């Protein structure tokens, strides 16, 4: 079942008074972020974009961030949350608002591979729990973007395996909480989970 990603404001009407959580997952350059941005723009709601990327001296990665910035509407609010994603979501989510989080992949990398240490943050598990709890209590429309990286070979190295395993577990956790889940492949959004239609 495909979702064309176009504006569908009726899907978000109930988000004025309750939570509407959509989980969007896909591989690198799959079009997942662009799909999430189309959903946010089509919601008809004020949008807060929560960026989880940690700014580094990597020129190529800085260019990627610039590409995402250039694609976003200038009137969207921006919050940067490389570590405290739960706090950022709590601050932005509200009835009549749309929050777009891009993405869980980079956020988890910040927790497990901090810039100033060779070891994960000591409270990384608590931060995952806090974010899941924030998703459960969030009001309004929330769009969460992540990568699917577990379809290849088992990676070498304990640190890499930990990251792949924990991202897979985090994706499952947020997908279970979500009202909707979409897999984006080659720019095509495929619906994995949707609310049951009521007569």
Secondary structure by P-SEA (a helix, b strand, c coil): cccccccccccccccccbbbbbbbbbccccaaaaaaaaaaaacccbbbbbbcccccccaaaaaaaaaaaaaccccbbbbbbccaaaaaaaacccccbbbbbccaaaaaaaaaccccccccccaaaaaaaaaaaaaaacccbbbbbbbbcccccccccaaaaaaaaaaaaaaaaaaaaccbbbbbcccbbbbcccccccc
